[in-house]
Amino acid sequence: MEIETITDTTVPNHDETEIESTEFEKNQKRYQDLISTFPHVKGWRLKDPFIRYGGHWWIQPILEGALYAQEFFQARPSDFFICSYLKTGTTWLKSLTFIIANRSRFDDSTNPLLKRNPHELIPFIEIEFPLFPEVDGLKDKGNTLFSTHMPYNSLPDSVVKKGCKMVYIWRDPKDTFISLWLFFQKKRSDGGPLDSLEECFDMFCQGLSGYGPYLDHVLAYWKAHQENPDKILFLKYETLSADPLPHVKRVAEFMGYGFTDEEEKNGVVEKVVNLCSFETLKNLEVNKDDKEREDHPSPFTKSAYFRKGKTGDWVNYLTPDMAARIDRIMEEKFKGTGLLEYGK
C-alpha cells in the first residue's frame, strides 16, 4: 500500500515533557542512506519514483518500512500472514481471517469488524510495525494475525524460518491494474498528479509499479506454495468470489480454526461469508463516506478500500489491445508453471 512519509510518529514519554524517537526513527537515516544508492526510475507520480530493491520496485516510505521489518520483525511459529499484492482482495481476506480466528470471542453485536475497518484489525509488517507500533494489533501480544504486500523473497527471515503459515491471494492482472489506478486517484498526495491510465498501464506492463512486477510477485508465492503447500495456501480472487463457501471452509481448516459439524449445521460458515461480503462491509457506517482511520494517519479514507468488488470491471477501462497485451505477458510469464490452470 503506497503511503506518504509520516514524520509525526513520535510518542510522548511518561512525563510528557520530552519527545522520544521511535525505534524506526532511530534507524531511518541509515535506511535512507542505503536507499539513495539503489536504482531510481520515474513512478506513477512525478515526485514518487520507484526504487529497485530485491528484484522489485518500491516507494520510498514503504521500502524504509520493509528494511526495518526485515531487520527487526521477529515472527513466532503461531503467527499467520495474509500476503497479497495491492488491490487483489486484501481487505476481504483480512476480514475473513479475522472473523475465522476470533469467532469464538465475539457475538454478532460485539464483533470489532462492525466498528473497525479490516485494515485496523490486522497490521501490515512494513507499515504499522515500523511507523505505528502503538496500534492494537501490535500492542496485543495475543494477536497472531499479520499482513504484508512484501514480495516473498523480501519477507523477514523469521517468517520462513519459524515455519509461519500464510495465505496468498491473487487476481487477474487487468482488474488488479484498474483497481490500483483508481485507488491511487483517491490518495491524498504531494507527489504530483497521477499519470494517465494509458501511461500507468504501460509502466505496469513493464513491471513498474509499487511492489512490482506484479506477475513476479504472484509467481514467487506460487512457487513457494508448490514447495510448501502445508505452509502456504494459494487463492484466486475470482474463484473465491464465484463460490466463497467451500474456500472459506478451506481457509479456516488451513488456519487451524476449522468449522465443526455443529457450526456448519447452524449456518456459521454462511454467517461469516455474509458478514465479510463486499456489500456488508461497504455499507457499514464505519466504512462509509470519507471517514478517517482511527488508529493512525493515512493518505486514504476508509471508503477508498471499497469500490465495486466486482470481477471483470476492466472492460470499462481497457481497450481490447491493452487487454490482449497484458494477457500475452501473463501467459508467457506463467507458461509451464501450472498457475493458469490452478483454481479453475
Order of alpha helices (4+ residues) and beta strands (2+ residues): beta-beta-alpha-beta-beta-beta-alpha-beta-alpha-alpha-alpha-alpha-beta-alpha-beta-alpha-alpha-alpha-beta-alpha-alpha-alpha-alpha-alpha-alpha
